[in-house]
């Protein structure tokens, strides 16, 4: 095959290519096998007409269109590889000639990846605003949070305060008419948690068990139930119980209850210190990576990005997000219902930074190409093993789901990011006193 590519714009071009006679034969055979089962010919059982008889009755040309469709993708991809061009959108094909006994000539209007001109990406000077040190206060805060998780709710006689839990009945109405979803009995509500409409929880502060309270609130203008948005509602509320948190003393016994791998408070402190140090280090590495990528993007020049790449990134991001939800047992329909959002709103949300994500990927890919990174089979195997462990799936299933070429691409991207971060000089921003 001899293919040519002529640029007609920054990310547009015309690919001229051919379907040779060997590939024509493959396409014609596929087209005939598909068509013969649909033809009734006297003297032949349905589907048993010979190729010779078909050509005599209908002419081989009757198969040309379907033959082209059968091998078009194969011919197109081979032509792209020949001219070293990557298509990022559905091309528009045009058949130029289909003479019998000659190669068929075609053209395709192709949208290509934009050209990336790299600036500096090694030996960068970076500043990050991350404190890697773990203070005693950090450890104490972690211990206090663990104590609070072990707290018990105890009924109290006094008035409710922020942080207390009240057990209530309530019935909401707008203009004296109760609305769907605005009624419940024996509902436990932690005051200050922000679970209810702004203002609701504050109006229960100071009330005791047995009190009846009329809580008046205004639904937010962007409330998910449009018939209630912006309207004033009155909730007739009965307080049955007020409970306060009883936080246990931190001693060795509680430390063992909090974490069964330790025996003492000191061991728990040591474990939390180690975990916090690892978390701070991860936060630091993330900050360095983000700063490095920002610096590389600033010095790189990219031609206009095709809309097709933006759309593909938005849908990839949405599918990844919804896939994560489904792993938690939440279907897309359930997610939209729970959040009061729509597919269009989720699309708009993922569209916000799509341009930057595409630019970042293009630049990192350009660095990987510039450095000519190679990927060994043991690296691919290690990546598959990591993914299998991460998702709790068999190695063979990961291999079936993810082509090796995709895994190699991801490994090259990681190598490019490692290169720009490991060669950078990093300064931690000084804290203001």
Secondary structure, DSSP 8 states (H G I E B T S, - for coil): ---EEEEEETTEEEEEEEE-HHHHHHHHHHHHHHHGGG---TTS-TT---HHHHHHHH-GGGGHHHHHHHHHHHHHHHHHHHHT--B-S--EEEEEE--TTS-EEEEEEEEB---EE----SS-EEEE-------HHHHHHHHHHHHHHT-EEEE-SS---TT-EEEEEEEEEETTEEEEEEEEEEEEEETTS--SSTTTTGGGTT--TT-EEEEEEE--TT-SSTTTTT-EEEEEEEEEEEEEEE----SHHHHHHH-TT-SSHHHHHHHHHHHHHHHHHHHHHHHHHHHHHHHHHHH-EE----HHHHHHHHHHHHHHHHHHHHHTT--HHHHHHHHT--HHHHHHHHHTTHHHHHHHHHHHHHHHHHHT----HHHHHHHHHHHHHHHT--HHHHHHHS-HHHHHHHHHHHHHHHHHHHT-EEEE-----
